């Protein structure tokens, strides 16, 4: 009966109903107890997996992505208030802070966050995931010398106002990272270019 009412009212069973869920694998709507609980013996019985017991061995076939669509238009941000930023740290714990409008705008423009609404932004990276993203994006090739790199460097260092964002971070080898220190990247590139142009 509830399913029929939900269909008539246009309510999403997976979002609103606590008695029935839709399995992400088989797509069937089933009673909630047909889904495994999240956690062990001390688990909350109201929190259930997105796949049913029948599809447990096929759970890897489909991953549920984020349903949230973000805006990247900085004109949406409220200039009169501080912006709340939410995300997860390297230990996967949720965090929430406030940042100025100017910093929020830079984070959006440099590809680190998405705008949820005018006073809330969501951070896409933590320290580990940003490093992984930058190294894979740059193919583990040092931005400065062209050899193998396994660290990330801030093109504009943090001490000079640089942010930990995909646009401001590049793959670097340990030697270049140490030698560059807090120099601006264009300045360090000039030093590297002169060095490579000198006859050996």
Secondary structure, 3 states (H helix, E strand, C coil): CHHHHHHHHCCCHHHHCCCEEECCCCCCEEEHHHEEECCCCCCCCCCEEEEEHHHHHHHHHCCCCCCCCCECCHHHCCCCCCEEEEEECCCCCEEEEEECHHHHHHHHHCCCEEEEECCEEEECCCHHHHHHHHHHHCCCECCCCCCECCEEEECCCHHHCCCCCCCCEEEECHHHHHHHCCCCHHHHHHHHHHHHHCCC
